[in-house]
Amino acid sequence: MNIAANIDDELESGEADIGGHALFADAPRSVSFNKLRKRLLRQVRQAFDDFDMLKGQRRWLVGLSGGKDSYGLLALLLDLKWRGLLPVELIACNLDQGQPNFPKHVLPDYLTKIGVRHRIEYRDTYSIVKEKVPEGATYCSLCSRLRRGNLYRVAREEGCDALVLGHHREDILETFFMNFFHGGRLASMPAKLLNDEGDLMVLRPLAYAAEDDLAKFAAAMQFPIIPCDLCGSQDGLQRNAMKDMLADIERRMPGRKDTMLRALSHVNPSHLLDPKLFDFSALTAPRVSSDAQGPL
C-alpha cells in the first residue's frame, strides 16, 4: 500500500482542509494550519513508505507522555486512520512514573473525550531513578530504559505488533551527535527497529518532522501539555548542548538540519573507517604486467 501516493491525491483534492477525527473538531481552519497539517501528514506517510512500517502490522501501542511530540504523533496517526490510510488499530498508553505533582486526570480525561482507546499504567520508576542516580547526575538514561521496558511489557499484554514513539528530526540528529562526540560511534535513532527480544518493532513515524512544526501544531491544537518535572529542570545535559549547537548551525546556515538528516540515509561505507562495514583488505589495484608497460 503506497501511503505517499494516496495521501498526496487526497491533499491535492483539498480534503485535508475539512473534517477529520473528533480530535480535530476545534482545530483552526486557517490556511497556515492546513499547510502545516498537510506537511506533517506527508512526512509521516513518507516515513511509512521509506521504512515499510506497515508491513505485517495490525495493532500499535502509541506511547503518550503528555508532551507536544507524542500528542502530535497520536493526532497525525488518527488523522490518517480517519482517512482510511492507516489500517492499524491504535492503543494510546501513558506510563505514570510516579513523578511529584503529576496530573493524573489530564490524559485519561482527554483520551476519553476524543474517544481513543487507551491504557494508563502506573509504575513508580521515579523512586528507582532517584535512588540509583547520584546527586547531580542526569536522570534521562535510566528513566528512558525503565520507561521503555514497561512499555514493551504493556505492548505484549495488549497484543501489539509495535511500540510507536514520537521522536522527531531533532531527536535523531541530537542522538547522532551525542554518539559522535561522546560515544565515539556513528549511530542514531532508527525510524524502524526490532527490539532485543525480537518480538516487537519500535517505530518512529515522526522521523522527518521538525520539532518547530510539532510545537506549532501542538499550540494550534491546544493539547493539554504535561511538562516533565523529573528531568526537564536539569541543566547541562549533553542533549541540550547538542540541541543548542544544531540550532546555532541552522540559524547561520538555514536548511542544514534537513541536509544532515538526508546524510544519515546516504551512507558510503567505503569512505569511512570501519573494516566491519567494508572489506578494505579485499580492495586492491590490478597489477599491470611489465609487457603491457610502454616505454619509460
N, C-alpha and C positions, 0 to 999 in steps of 0.2 A: 504494500500500500504506500503510494507516494504522497505523504502528508504535504510536502512542499508544493506540489502541483495543485492539489485540491484546495489548500488554503489560499494560494495565490489567486485561483479562479474566484473564490468567494470574496476575497478582499477587493479584487478589481470590480466585482459586481456591486460593491457598496454595502453588502450585507453585514459587514463587521461594524457598521456605524449605528446599527439599531439592535434592540433586543439583547438577548443573552441570558445566561444563568441568573437566578434570583440575586446572586451576589452583586450583579451589575445594575440592579434596579435604580439605585440613586447615583450611578456613575455620571460624570459630566458628559454632555453632548457636544462639546466644543471640537473644532477641527484639530486643535493641537493634541487633545486627549485621544481622539480617534487615530491620529498618526502614531502616537506613542503606543497605543494598544496594538495597532497593526504591526509595528516594528517588533515588538516583543513577541507577538504570535509567530511572526516569520522566523525569528531567531530560535524559538522553541522547536518549531517544526523542522527547521534546518538541522538542529541537533538530533532530533528523532531520526531523520534520514541519514545524516552523516555517520551516525554510530549505531544504526539499526536497533534503536531502543525498544521498538515494539515487537520484535521477533520473539514469539513464544510467550508473550506476556498476557496475563488475564486479570491480575489484581495487584495494585500497588499500595504500599504504605507510604503516605506522604508525611515526612517529618515536619511538624509545625511548631516552631519555637515561640512564636508571637512577635518575631521581628519582621521588618519590611520585606526581606527576601523570601522567607517561607510563605508569607501571606501572598506575595506576588506569584510565586510558583503555583500555589493552590488555585488562585484565581485564573491564571492562564490555562492550567490543565482543565479546570471546569469549563472555561470558555470553549476550548477545543472539543471537549466531550459534548457540550451542548450543541455544537455544530455537527456532531456525528463523525468527528475526525479522530477521536481517541477511544477505540473500542476496549477500554480497560476500566475495571472497577476501581474506584478510589476510596481509600480509608485514610482520613486525617488522624494523626497521632501526635499528642503533646506529651512529653515526659516532664512531669512536675518533679524537679530535682531537690525540692525542699529548701529553696533559696528564701532568705528572710524577706517578708513583705511581698511575696509572690501573689498576685491577684488571681486566686484560683477560679473565680467565676467567669473571667473575661472570655477565655477561649471556648469553654463549653456553651456559654450563652450565645456567643457569636456563631458558632458552628451549628447550633440548634436552630437559630434564627434563619440561617440561609439554607437549611435542610441538607447538611453534609454529614454523612456517616462518619463517626469519629470515636476515638478511644483516648481517654485521659489516663495516663499511667503514672502512679506515684512511686518514686524510689528516691530515698534520701541520699543521693550521691554528694550533695553539698557538704554534709558532715564528713564524708570519707575524704573529699578533696581537702578540706580544712585540716583534717588530722594528718594526712600524708604529705602535704606540700609544705616545705619550710616557710617561715615568715619572710615575706619579701619576694619570694619566688612567684612565678606566674602559674595560674591555675589551668590555663586553657588546654594543655596537652592531656592531662589526666582527666579533666572534666569531659573532654571530647571522647576519649576512649570509653569511659563509663557510660556516657550517653549512647554512643554507637552500639555497644554491647546490648544494652537494654532494648534499643530499637530493633536490633536483629531478632531478639527473642520475641518481641511483640509481632514482628512481621511473620515469623514462623507460626506463632499461635493463631494468627488471623489468616493463615493460608496464602500469604502474599508471595509473589514471584520476585519482587524487588522492593528495596527501600529507596525512595526518591527524595533527594535533598536539594536545598535552594542555593547552592554555591554558584556564584556568577563569575563573570570575566575577571574582575579584580581579585577575587579569592584565588583563582587559578594562577594568575600572574604573581601575586604575592607569595604563594606557596612555592612557585618555581624559584623566585629569587631568594627565599629563605633557604631552600635546599642548596642553591648555587653559592650563596655567601657563607652559610653556616654549616651546611651538611656535606659540602664537597661532592655533590652529585647533581646530575641533570634529571629532575623529576618534578612532577606537579600533581594536581588533582585530575585524574582522568574523568572524562564525561561518562564513561561506562566501565564498570569494574566488577569482577567476580570476587566475592568475599573469600577470606582464607579458608573457610569451611567448604566452599564450593557449592553452596545451596541457595545463595541469594545474589541477585545483581544489585549493585549500587549505581543509581542513575542520577545525572546532574543535567536536566534539560535546560537550565539557565546558563550553560557554559559560554554562550555567545552574548549574553545580555550584560549591558553596562550597569554598574551599581547606581550611577546617577539616574538612569532611566527607571530603575526599580524604585528609587527614592521618590521620584516624581509620580510614578504610578501609585505608590502606596499613599502619598499625600492626597492625590486626586480621589482615590477610592475610600479615603478616611478609614483605613484599617485601624483597629484598636491595638496599637503597638504596645508591647510589653518590653521594657528595657531589661538588659541583663545586669543585675546588681552584683553578680558574683565576680565577673572579670572585667566588666565594662569600665570600672573606675580605676583600674590598674594602669600606671604609666610605664613607658619604656619597653613595651612589648616589642619583640622583633617584628611581628606582623605590622604594627603601627609604623615602624621605621620603613618597612617596605612600601606601605601604603603612601606615606609622605614622599618617598623617593619617586614612585610612579606618578603621583600627582604633579610633582615638580617637572618631571620629564614631559608629561602631557601638556602642561602649561607652556613650556618652552618650545615644544615640537608637537603641535596638535596632530592626533591620529596615530601616535606611536603605540598606544595600547593595543589598538587593532592590529597593527603591524607585528607586535610582539606575540599576540595570540596566534596570528597566522604562522609565525615562525615555529610554533610548537607543533604544527601539523605538517611542516615541511622539513623533515629531519634528514640529513645526509650523513649516515654513519661513517662513510669513508673519509669524511672531513672532520672527524672528531678523533679522540684519543683512546677509545675503548676497544681493545682487541677482542672482547667478548661479543661485540656487536658487528665487528668487521674483521675478516681474516686477513690481517696485514701480512702474515707470513706467506700467504699464497700470492701476494702481489709482487710480481717480478716482471722485469722488462725482457722481451725476447732478445736472445743473443743474435748478433749479426756475424755470420761466418766471415772469415778472412777473405774467402774467394769473392764474396759479394762486395767487398770494400773497393772503392775506387782509388785512384792514385792520390797519394798524400800531397 
